Amino acid sequence: MINKEMAIQIWAQALTLIKNRVNSQSFKSWFEPIIPVDLSSNKLTLQVPSQFFVDWLEEHYYSLINEVLTQVVGKEQYVIYSIAPEGSSDDAGSNDQDFQTKHFIDTKIVPNQPTSSNITIKNKQFINPSLNARYTFDKYIKGESNQFARAAALAVANNPGGTSFNPLVIYGGVGLGKTHLVHAIGNHVLLSGKTSRVLYVSSEKFTVDFVEAIQKDNISEFSNFYRNIDLLIVDDIQFFAGKEKTQDIFFHTFNALHQLGKQIVLSSDRPPKDLQGLNDRLTSRFQWGLTADIQPPDLETRIAILQKKSSDDGIELGHEVVEFIASNITSNIRELEGCLISLLARASLENRKIDLELAYNVVRSLVGEVRSQITIEEIQRVVAKYFGIPDDLLRAKTRKQEVVIARQIAMYLSKELTNSSLKTIGLHFGGRDHSTVIHAYQTVEDSIHLDQKQKDAVQQLKNTLQHGVRR
């Protein structure tokens, strides 16, 4: 407790100095959320909300923090950032915890420390699973594009080696969440106590380890280590292509683990049958279990991912901002997260709030041409004004003819001018079903071919909306 009190005192003095060195927005965004949790010798442990915080502090405030702490303490101070698990208390950082439930990042590298991920002590081998503790099932947003892969991964995590999903191969394009999902399996198994012999390794790391084993003439030790793993997770197996000796050793490793009932989880950018440059005997084994794909996330899933990510990072985003980003960043989750980081960075550096205009500028800088800045709320406002009715009637249950026509046109324009899904559009109109949106769209589509007055009205509304967002 004394150590924590000292940490609080030191950090309070440091904050007083830092506050005079940065603008108010940066101080509020990057320093107020930090919680001092421990002081041990010359190491100060600071708890932060996320890994993103660590990366940002390291890149932008490393020198400032070290300079200020040296001034307060009178000597150079080591800083350790701790990322507390979700739902932990403020003093969570003061207790020793398993590194799988608390992730530590030391800001100074102490020389001559062992770099091997696996250390032998008194003939007992400690296996560093090399898992990212942030990648859990709780933080993996489920959607139509990934629900099958997630369900399969959870089944394996609950019963490793005990299902027919062995191996489990998860494939999909870049940035769709494959790595998150395979890490989630490993973390779940470790935290449930089913086994401690879990290892995540990239195909590149496996290859490098194998080459090193050849050079040091200890292939037997290499093989024995991998064959004693209970859950082996290998990421990006497509990079085994063309590496004949590596494929050969992995083939025998795979066979040995499978025969012992150990669980194997693999990820790839394509299904096993489409992998080029791999031995047929290896690809055939990859198809023994279950192959599950992850598709690009739909709009609702992208929105949910942004909301979850921003919440985890302590960022408040309005619904319009979230939907605008999700409508324009469509290819993968990694780009969504990159956009969010850029948005927060711009807001912090320019000392301004995150609004639709800032989101527009950030998205345009990332993807070039922005598809649309028109929102469903704006469409409702413009259509209601055109027909001379309150816009809340468009969301009400009234069946008055003039309101029905206006509502149908607003739904039509929402589908035409935004990237929102039918479900999202329906929710904006009083929680109506997607079939209602389809009916409205078809009704307006038919009428503009038959009724010139209706056609002119729709075209005028389109022009008004599109002119309003022209840059």
C-alpha positions as CSV (number, residue, x, y, z in Angstrom):
1,M,0.0,0.0,0.0
2,I,2.9,2.3,0.8
3,N,4.3,1.7,-2.7
4,K,1.0,2.7,-4.3
5,E,0.7,5.8,-2.2
6,M,4.2,6.8,-3.3
7,A,3.3,6.1,-6.9
8,I,0.2,8.4,-6.6
9,Q,2.2,11.2,-5.0
10,I,4.9,11.0,-7.7
11,W,2.5,10.9,-10.6
12,A,0.4,13.8,-9.1
13,Q,3.5,15.9,-9.1
14,A,4.4,14.8,-12.6
15,L,0.9,15.7,-13.9
16,T,1.3,19.2,-12.5
17,L,4.4,19.7,-14.7
18,I,2.9,17.9,-17.7
19,K,-0.3,20.0,-17.6
20,N,1.8,23.1,-18.3
21,R,3.5,21.4,-21.3
22,V,0.6,20.1,-23.3
23,N,-2.8,21.6,-24.5
24,S,-5.9,20.9,-22.4
25,Q,-7.4,18.5,-25.0
26,S,-4.3,16.3,-25.1
27,F,-4.0,16.4,-21.3
28,K,-7.6,15.3,-20.9
29,S,-7.3,12.6,-23.6
30,W,-3.9,11.1,-22.8
31,F,-3.0,11.9,-19.1
32,E,-6.2,12.1,-17.1
33,P,-7.1,8.4,-17.7
34,I,-3.7,7.2,-16.4
35,I,-3.8,5.6,-13.0
36,P,-0.6,5.1,-10.9
37,V,-0.7,1.7,-9.3
38,D,2.8,0.8,-8.0
39,L,6.3,2.0,-7.3
40,S,9.0,-0.6,-6.9
41,S,12.6,0.5,-6.7
42,N,13.0,2.7,-9.7
43,K,10.0,1.3,-11.6
44,L,6.7,3.3,-11.7
45,T,3.7,1.2,-12.9
46,L,1.0,3.2,-14.7
47,Q,-2.3,1.7,-15.7
48,V,-3.8,2.8,-19.0
49,P,-7.1,1.8,-20.8
50,S,-5.6,0.1,-23.8
51,Q,-2.7,-0.9,-25.9
52,F,-3.5,2.0,-28.2
53,F,-2.7,4.3,-25.2
54,V,0.7,2.7,-24.8
55,D,1.5,3.1,-28.5
56,W,0.4,6.7,-28.5
57,L,2.3,7.7,-25.3
58,E,5.4,5.9,-26.5
59,E,5.4,7.7,-29.8
60,H,4.4,11.2,-28.7
61,Y,5.1,11.6,-25.0
62,Y,8.0,9.3,-24.2
63,S,10.6,12.0,-23.7
64,L,8.2,14.3,-21.8
65,I,7.2,11.6,-19.3
66,N,10.7,10.5,-18.7
67,E,12.0,14.1,-18.3
68,V,9.2,15.1,-15.9
69,L,9.6,11.9,-13.8
70,T,13.4,12.5,-13.6
71,Q,12.7,16.1,-12.4
72,V,10.2,14.9,-9.7
73,V,12.2,11.9,-8.4
74,G,15.7,13.3,-8.9
75,K,16.9,10.3,-11.0
76,E,16.0,8.4,-14.1
77,Q,12.8,6.4,-13.7
78,Y,11.6,3.3,-15.5
79,V,8.0,3.4,-16.5
80,I,5.9,0.2,-16.9
81,Y,2.5,0.5,-18.5
82,S,-0.1,-2.0,-17.4
83,I,-3.3,-2.7,-19.3
84,A,-5.9,-3.9,-16.9
85,P,-8.4,-6.5,-18.0
86,E,-11.9,-5.3,-18.7
87,G,-13.9,-4.6,-15.5
88,S,-10.9,-4.5,-13.2
89,S,-10.7,-2.2,-10.3
90,D,-8.4,0.8,-10.0
91,D,-5.9,-1.1,-7.8
92,A,-5.8,-4.1,-10.0
93,G,-2.4,-3.1,-11.2
94,S,-0.9,-3.4,-7.7
95,N,-1.2,-7.2,-7.5
96,D,0.9,-9.8,-9.2
97,Q,-1.2,-11.4,-11.9
98,D,-0.8,-14.0,-14.6
99,F,0.5,-12.3,-17.7
100,Q,-2.4,-13.7,-19.6
101,T,-4.8,-11.5,-17.6
102,K,-2.6,-8.4,-17.4
103,H,-0.3,-7.3,-20.2
104,F,2.9,-5.3,-19.2
105,I,4.9,-3.1,-21.4
106,D,8.3,-1.7,-20.1
107,T,9.3,1.6,-21.7
108,K,13.0,0.9,-21.2
109,I,14.8,-2.2,-22.5
110,V,17.1,-3.7,-19.9
111,P,20.2,-5.2,-21.6
112,N,21.3,-8.8,-21.3
113,Q,17.8,-10.2,-20.6
114,P,16.9,-13.6,-22.1
115,T,15.0,-13.2,-25.4
116,S,14.0,-16.7,-25.9
117,S,10.2,-17.2,-25.7
118,N,10.6,-20.5,-23.9
119,I,12.9,-20.8,-20.9
120,T,14.1,-24.0,-19.2
121,I,14.4,-23.8,-15.4
122,K,15.5,-26.9,-13.4
123,N,14.5,-29.3,-16.2
124,K,11.0,-27.8,-16.3
125,Q,10.1,-25.8,-19.3
126,F,8.0,-22.6,-19.1
127,I,6.1,-22.1,-22.3
128,N,5.5,-18.6,-23.3
129,P,2.3,-18.9,-25.3
130,S,3.0,-15.7,-27.2
131,L,-0.6,-14.7,-27.0
132,N,-2.0,-11.2,-27.1
133,A,-4.2,-10.9,-24.0
134,R,-6.4,-8.3,-25.6
135,Y,-7.7,-10.7,-28.2
136,T,-10.6,-12.5,-26.5
137,F,-14.0,-13.7,-27.5
138,D,-15.6,-11.0,-25.4
139,K,-13.9,-8.4,-27.6
140,Y,-14.6,-10.1,-30.9
141,I,-17.7,-8.6,-32.5
142,K,-19.9,-11.3,-33.9
143,G,-21.7,-10.7,-37.2
144,E,-23.1,-12.6,-40.1
145,S,-19.7,-12.5,-41.8
146,N,-17.9,-14.3,-39.0
147,Q,-20.5,-16.1,-36.8
148,F,-19.7,-19.6,-38.2
149,A,-15.9,-19.2,-37.7
150,R,-16.5,-17.7,-34.2
151,A,-18.8,-20.6,-33.2
152,A,-16.3,-23.1,-34.4
153,A,-13.5,-21.4,-32.5
154,L,-15.4,-21.3,-29.3
155,A,-16.3,-25.0,-29.6
156,V,-12.6,-25.8,-29.9
157,A,-11.7,-23.5,-27.1
158,N,-14.2,-25.2,-24.8
159,N,-13.0,-28.7,-25.7
160,P,-9.5,-28.6,-27.3
161,G,-8.7,-31.9,-29.0
162,G,-12.1,-33.2,-28.1
163,T,-14.1,-32.2,-31.2
164,S,-13.9,-33.3,-34.8
165,F,-12.7,-29.8,-35.6
166,N,-9.0,-30.9,-35.6
167,P,-7.4,-29.1,-37.2
168,L,-9.5,-26.0,-37.2
169,V,-8.6,-23.9,-40.2
170,I,-9.8,-20.3,-40.2
171,Y,-9.3,-18.4,-43.5
172,G,-10.1,-15.0,-44.9
173,G,-8.6,-11.8,-46.4
174,V,-6.3,-9.4,-44.7
175,G,-7.5,-7.5,-41.6
176,L,-10.7,-9.5,-41.1
177,G,-10.0,-10.8,-37.6
178,K,-8.4,-14.2,-38.2
179,T,-5.5,-13.5,-35.8
180,H,-7.8,-12.1,-33.1
181,L,-9.9,-15.3,-33.3
182,V,-7.0,-17.7,-33.0
183,H,-5.6,-15.8,-30.1
184,A,-9.0,-15.8,-28.5
185,I,-8.9,-19.6,-28.6
186,G,-5.6,-19.7,-26.9
187,N,-6.5,-17.2,-24.2
188,H,-9.8,-19.0,-23.5
189,V,-8.0,-22.3,-23.0
190,L,-5.4,-20.8,-20.7
191,L,-7.8,-18.9,-18.6
192,S,-10.1,-21.9,-18.2
193,G,-7.2,-23.9,-17.0
194,K,-7.7,-26.7,-19.5
195,T,-4.0,-26.7,-20.2
196,S,-1.0,-24.4,-19.8
197,R,0.8,-26.0,-22.8
198,V,-0.5,-23.5,-25.4
199,L,1.6,-22.0,-28.1
200,Y,0.8,-19.4,-30.8
201,V,3.4,-19.1,-33.5
202,S,3.4,-17.5,-37.0
203,S,4.5,-19.7,-39.9
204,E,7.5,-17.4,-40.2
205,K,8.6,-17.9,-36.6
206,F,8.2,-21.6,-36.9
207,T,10.5,-21.5,-40.0
208,V,13.0,-19.3,-38.3
209,D,13.1,-21.6,-35.3
210,F,13.6,-24.6,-37.5
211,V,16.4,-23.0,-39.5
212,E,18.1,-22.1,-36.2
213,A,17.7,-25.7,-35.0
214,I,19.4,-26.9,-38.1
215,Q,22.3,-24.5,-37.6
216,K,22.7,-25.5,-34.0
217,D,22.3,-29.2,-34.8
218,N,19.4,-29.6,-32.3
219,I,16.5,-30.6,-34.5
220,S,15.6,-33.3,-32.1
221,E,15.1,-30.8,-29.3
222,F,13.0,-28.6,-31.7
223,S,10.8,-31.5,-32.6
224,N,10.3,-32.6,-29.0
225,F,9.3,-29.1,-27.9
226,Y,6.6,-28.7,-30.6
227,R,5.3,-32.3,-30.1
228,N,4.7,-31.6,-26.4
229,I,2.3,-28.7,-27.0
230,D,-1.4,-29.4,-26.2
231,L,-2.8,-26.5,-28.3
232,L,-0.7,-25.4,-31.3
233,I,-1.8,-22.3,-33.1
234,V,0.0,-21.5,-36.4
235,D,-0.9,-18.2,-38.1
236,D,-0.6,-17.6,-41.9
237,I,0.2,-21.1,-43.1
238,Q,0.2,-19.9,-46.7
239,F,3.8,-18.7,-46.0
240,F,5.0,-22.3,-45.7
241,A,4.8,-22.3,-49.5
242,G,8.0,-23.2,-51.2
243,K,9.8,-24.1,-48.0
244,E,10.2,-27.9,-48.5
245,K,12.2,-28.7,-45.4
246,T,9.9,-26.6,-43.2
247,Q,6.8,-28.3,-44.7
248,D,8.4,-31.7,-44.0
249,I,9.1,-31.0,-40.3
250,F,5.7,-29.5,-39.9
251,F,4.0,-32.5,-41.5
252,H,5.6,-34.8,-38.9
253,T,4.8,-32.4,-36.1
254,F,1.2,-32.3,-37.3
255,N,0.9,-36.1,-37.4
256,A,2.4,-36.5,-34.0
257,L,0.1,-34.0,-32.3
258,H,-3.0,-35.2,-34.2
259,Q,-2.3,-38.9,-33.2
260,L,-2.0,-37.8,-29.5
261,G,-5.3,-36.0,-29.7
262,K,-3.7,-32.6,-29.3
263,Q,-5.6,-29.6,-30.8
264,I,-4.2,-27.8,-33.9
265,V,-5.5,-24.4,-35.0
266,L,-4.4,-22.8,-38.3
267,S,-5.1,-19.6,-40.1
268,S,-4.7,-18.8,-43.8
269,D,-5.6,-16.2,-46.4
270,R,-7.4,-18.8,-48.5
271,P,-8.9,-22.3,-48.0
272,P,-6.4,-25.2,-47.8
273,K,-7.4,-26.6,-51.2
274,D,-6.4,-23.4,-52.9
275,L,-3.0,-23.0,-51.2
276,Q,-0.2,-23.0,-53.8
277,G,3.3,-24.3,-53.2
278,L,2.4,-26.7,-50.4
279,N,2.8,-30.5,-50.5
280,D,-0.4,-32.4,-51.3
281,R,0.1,-34.6,-48.2
282,L,0.2,-31.4,-46.1
283,T,-2.9,-29.7,-47.6
284,S,-4.8,-33.0,-47.3
285,R,-4.2,-33.0,-43.6
286,F,-5.3,-29.4,-43.3
287,Q,-8.6,-30.6,-44.6
288,W,-9.1,-33.4,-42.0
289,G,-11.0,-31.2,-39.6
290,L,-13.1,-28.1,-40.1
291,T,-12.5,-25.1,-42.4
292,A,-14.3,-21.9,-41.6
293,D,-14.1,-18.6,-43.5
294,I,-14.4,-15.0,-42.4
295,Q,-16.0,-12.6,-44.9
296,P,-15.7,-8.8,-44.9
297,P,-18.0,-7.4,-42.2
298,D,-21.4,-6.0,-43.2
299,L,-22.4,-2.4,-42.2
300,E,-24.0,-3.4,-38.9
301,T,-20.9,-5.4,-37.9
302,R,-18.6,-2.5,-38.8
303,I,-20.7,-0.1,-36.8
304,A,-20.6,-2.5,-33.8
305,I,-16.8,-2.9,-34.1
306,L,-16.3,0.9,-34.1
307,Q,-18.6,1.4,-31.1
308,K,-16.8,-1.4,-29.2
309,K,-13.3,-0.2,-30.1
310,S,-14.1,3.5,-29.4
311,S,-15.6,2.5,-26.0
312,D,-12.6,0.4,-25.1
313,D,-10.3,3.4,-25.9
314,G,-12.5,5.8,-24.0
315,I,-13.6,7.7,-27.1
316,E,-17.1,9.2,-27.4
317,L,-18.4,9.0,-31.0
318,G,-21.8,10.2,-32.2
319,H,-24.0,7.8,-34.1
320,E,-23.6,9.9,-37.3
321,V,-19.8,9.8,-37.1
322,V,-19.8,6.0,-36.5
323,E,-22.2,5.3,-39.4
324,F,-20.4,7.6,-41.7
325,I,-17.0,5.9,-41.1
326,A,-18.6,2.4,-41.3
327,S,-20.2,3.4,-44.6
328,N,-17.0,4.5,-46.2
329,I,-14.4,2.1,-44.7
330,T,-15.7,-1.2,-46.0
331,S,-12.8,-3.5,-46.8
332,N,-11.5,-4.8,-43.4
333,I,-11.4,-4.3,-39.7
334,R,-7.8,-3.2,-39.6
335,E,-8.7,-0.1,-41.8
336,L,-11.6,0.7,-39.5
337,E,-9.3,0.7,-36.5
338,G,-6.7,2.7,-38.4
339,C,-9.3,5.3,-39.2
340,L,-10.4,5.5,-35.6
341,I,-6.8,6.1,-34.5
342,S,-6.3,8.8,-37.1
343,L,-9.6,10.4,-36.0
344,L,-8.5,10.6,-32.4
345,A,-5.0,11.8,-33.4
346,R,-6.4,14.7,-35.4
347,A,-8.8,15.6,-32.7
348,S,-6.0,15.6,-30.1
349,L,-3.5,17.5,-32.2
350,E,-6.0,20.1,-33.4
351,N,-7.7,20.4,-30.0
352,R,-11.2,19.9,-31.4
353,K,-14.1,17.6,-30.8
354,I,-14.8,14.6,-33.0
355,D,-17.7,15.6,-35.3
356,L,-18.9,14.7,-38.8
357,E,-16.8,17.3,-40.5
358,L,-13.6,16.0,-38.9
359,A,-14.6,12.4,-39.7
360,Y,-15.2,13.4,-43.3
361,N,-11.7,14.9,-43.6
362,V,-10.0,11.9,-42.0
363,V,-11.9,9.4,-44.1
364,R,-11.2,11.4,-47.3
365,S,-7.5,11.4,-46.5
366,L,-7.5,7.6,-46.1
367,V,-9.7,6.4,-48.9
368,G,-9.6,9.3,-51.4
369,E,-13.1,9.7,-52.7
370,V,-15.8,9.7,-50.0
371,R,-18.9,7.9,-51.1
372,S,-21.4,10.0,-49.2
373,Q,-21.8,12.2,-46.3
374,I,-25.5,12.2,-46.5
375,T,-27.2,10.7,-43.4
376,I,-30.6,9.2,-43.0
377,E,-31.4,11.9,-40.4
378,E,-30.6,14.6,-43.0
379,I,-32.7,12.8,-45.6
380,Q,-35.6,12.7,-43.1
381,R,-35.2,16.4,-42.3
382,V,-35.1,17.5,-46.0
383,V,-38.0,15.3,-47.1
384,A,-40.2,16.4,-44.1
385,K,-39.5,20.1,-44.9
386,Y,-40.3,19.5,-48.6
387,F,-43.7,18.0,-47.7
388,G,-44.4,20.5,-44.9
389,I,-44.6,17.9,-42.1
390,P,-42.7,17.4,-38.8
391,D,-39.9,14.9,-39.4
392,D,-40.9,12.8,-36.4
393,L,-44.0,11.8,-38.3
394,L,-41.7,9.9,-40.7
395,R,-40.9,7.7,-37.7
396,A,-44.4,7.5,-36.3
397,K,-47.0,4.8,-37.0
398,T,-49.5,7.1,-38.7
399,R,-50.9,6.0,-42.0
400,K,-52.0,9.4,-43.3
401,Q,-51.5,9.4,-47.1
402,E,-49.2,12.4,-47.3
403,V,-47.0,11.0,-44.5
404,V,-46.9,7.5,-46.1
405,I,-45.8,9.1,-49.4
406,A,-43.1,11.2,-47.7
407,R,-41.9,8.2,-45.7
408,Q,-41.6,6.0,-48.7
409,I,-39.6,8.7,-50.6
410,A,-37.4,9.2,-47.6
411,M,-36.7,5.4,-47.4
412,Y,-36.1,5.3,-51.2
413,L,-33.5,8.2,-50.9
414,S,-31.9,6.5,-47.9
415,K,-31.2,3.4,-50.0
416,E,-30.1,5.4,-53.0
417,L,-27.9,8.0,-51.3
418,T,-26.4,6.1,-48.3
419,N,-24.6,2.8,-47.8
420,S,-27.0,1.9,-45.0
421,S,-28.5,-1.6,-45.0
422,L,-32.2,-2.2,-45.2
423,K,-32.2,-3.2,-41.6
424,T,-30.5,0.1,-40.6
425,I,-32.9,2.2,-42.7
426,G,-35.9,0.5,-41.1
427,L,-34.6,1.2,-37.6
428,H,-34.3,4.9,-38.5
429,F,-38.0,4.9,-39.5
430,G,-39.5,3.8,-36.2
431,G,-38.0,0.3,-36.1
432,R,-39.8,-0.9,-39.3
433,D,-38.9,-4.2,-40.8
434,H,-36.5,-4.4,-43.8
435,S,-39.4,-5.8,-45.9
436,T,-41.2,-2.4,-45.4
437,V,-38.1,-0.6,-46.8
438,I,-38.1,-2.9,-49.8
439,H,-41.8,-2.3,-50.4
440,A,-41.3,1.5,-50.1
441,Y,-38.3,1.5,-52.5
442,Q,-40.2,-0.5,-55.1
443,T,-43.3,1.7,-54.8
444,V,-41.3,4.9,-55.4
445,E,-39.2,3.2,-58.2
446,D,-42.5,2.3,-60.0
447,S,-44.1,5.7,-59.4
448,I,-41.2,7.8,-60.8
449,H,-41.6,5.9,-64.1
450,L,-45.3,6.6,-64.3
451,D,-45.8,10.0,-62.5
452,Q,-43.8,12.9,-63.8
453,K,-44.7,15.0,-60.7
454,Q,-43.4,12.3,-58.4
455,K,-40.2,11.9,-60.5
456,D,-39.6,15.7,-60.3
457,A,-40.1,15.7,-56.6
458,V,-37.6,12.9,-56.0
459,Q,-35.0,14.5,-58.4
460,Q,-35.4,17.8,-56.6
461,L,-34.9,16.2,-53.2
462,K,-31.8,14.3,-54.5
463,N,-30.3,17.6,-55.8
464,T,-31.0,19.4,-52.5
465,L,-29.3,16.6,-50.5
466,Q,-26.3,16.1,-52.8
467,H,-25.7,19.9,-53.1
468,G,-25.8,20.1,-49.3
469,V,-22.7,17.8,-49.0
470,R,-20.8,18.9,-52.0
471,R,-17.3,20.0,-51.1
